[in-house]
């Protein structure tokens, strides 16, 4: 399985937008930082055509240690949730080598 890295995203910005590599890296870091900051304070982040990131509060509950079967309390916590857009779902589920059309404006999902 291949993983998309920050370096690859920076290179894609460099090639597509035409900024310098340093400016591309700064732009990516700034964008990721803004997303993280918004999520940290409980806001949702919606990226059109991609999906929505949000934070959900999970309450206290009782879990079980799978090895021993002993009940263990699980403390309340916040979890990051990602809900993909329909456009992203269609692109992921499309046959290999095809790209589905967007519903509006005939835009295509970018391959990266």
Wavefront OBJ file of the C-alpha trace (Angstrom):
o trace
v 0.000 0.000 0.000
v 1.394 3.404 -0.959
v 1.016 6.366 1.361
v 0.645 9.941 0.136
v 3.221 12.029 2.014
v 3.614 15.716 2.743
v 6.580 15.768 0.389
v 4.408 14.376 -2.423
v 1.654 16.901 -1.694
v 4.234 19.703 -1.683
v 5.567 18.496 -5.044
v 2.024 18.377 -6.468
v 1.425 21.985 -5.357
v 4.784 22.983 -6.853
v 3.974 21.382 -10.229
v 0.315 22.424 -10.402
v 0.361 25.941 -8.968
v 3.871 26.987 -9.922
v 5.026 28.240 -6.528
v 8.568 27.520 -5.434
v 9.130 24.305 -3.491
v 9.590 26.277 -0.264
v 6.424 28.304 -0.879
v 4.539 25.098 -1.711
v 5.720 23.490 1.539
v 4.756 26.616 3.513
v 1.311 26.680 1.872
v 0.680 23.018 2.705
v 1.869 23.418 6.312
v -0.282 26.534 6.750
v -3.350 24.747 5.388
v -2.825 21.667 7.594
v -2.244 23.877 10.624
v -5.485 25.808 10.006
v -7.424 22.544 9.659
v -5.899 21.180 12.885
v -6.605 24.444 14.745
v -10.258 24.422 13.680
v -10.694 20.787 14.740
v -8.964 21.434 18.073
v -11.573 24.050 19.030
v -14.431 21.766 17.945
v -15.257 23.231 14.529
v -15.982 21.079 11.476
v -13.863 21.401 8.330
v -15.637 20.846 5.013
v -13.603 20.483 1.819
v -15.965 20.588 -1.127
v -15.745 17.483 -3.291
v -13.611 15.709 -0.685
v -15.419 15.429 2.636
v -15.978 16.749 6.134
v -13.746 16.389 9.183
v -15.396 16.824 12.579
v -14.775 16.053 16.241
v -17.214 13.878 18.175
v -17.421 13.431 21.946
v -17.557 9.826 23.134
v -18.881 9.202 26.615
v -17.544 6.994 29.368
v -18.226 3.312 28.817
v -17.158 -0.121 29.958
v -14.900 -2.110 27.668
v -13.322 -5.516 27.938
v -9.684 -6.527 27.710
v -9.809 -9.019 24.814
v -6.926 -11.054 26.209
v -8.158 -11.505 29.782
v -11.876 -10.677 29.527
v -11.583 -8.247 32.457
v -13.928 -5.241 32.308
v -12.091 -1.933 32.003
v -13.573 1.597 32.128
v -12.969 3.642 28.970
v -12.791 7.328 29.798
v -14.672 10.024 27.838
v -12.721 11.355 24.884
v -12.967 13.285 21.658
v -12.447 11.469 18.371
v -11.802 12.727 14.858
v -14.441 11.670 12.328
v -14.151 11.903 8.528
v -17.198 11.684 6.293
v -16.264 11.480 2.599
v -18.278 13.393 0.003
v -20.350 11.495 -2.534
v -17.884 12.628 -5.198
v -14.959 11.038 -3.322
v -16.948 7.843 -2.688
v -17.762 7.592 -6.396
v -14.094 8.104 -7.324
v -12.915 5.449 -4.853
v -15.528 2.938 -6.011
v -15.063 3.577 -9.757
v -13.370 0.879 -11.836
v -9.590 1.309 -12.110
v -8.558 3.817 -14.788
v -11.870 5.718 -14.859
v -12.824 8.967 -13.212
v -16.490 9.782 -12.550
v -17.936 13.155 -13.590
v -19.028 15.565 -10.864
v -22.739 16.308 -10.676
v -22.201 20.057 -11.071
v -20.278 21.758 -13.831
v -18.789 18.597 -15.316
v -15.695 18.835 -13.108
v -13.650 15.702 -12.620
v -12.225 14.409 -9.389
v -8.477 15.116 -9.467
v -6.221 12.057 -9.561
v -3.446 12.293 -6.977
l 1 2 3 4 5 6 7 8 9 10 11 12 13 14 15 16 17 18 19 20 21 22 23 24 25 26 27 28 29 30 31 32 33 34 35 36 37 38 39 40 41 42 43 44 45 46 47 48 49 50 51 52 53 54 55 56 57 58 59 60 61 62 63 64 65 66 67 68 69 70 71 72 73 74 75 76 77 78 79 80 81 82 83 84 85 86 87 88 89 90 91 92 93 94 95 96 97 98 99 100 101 102 103 104 105 106 107 108 109 110 111 112
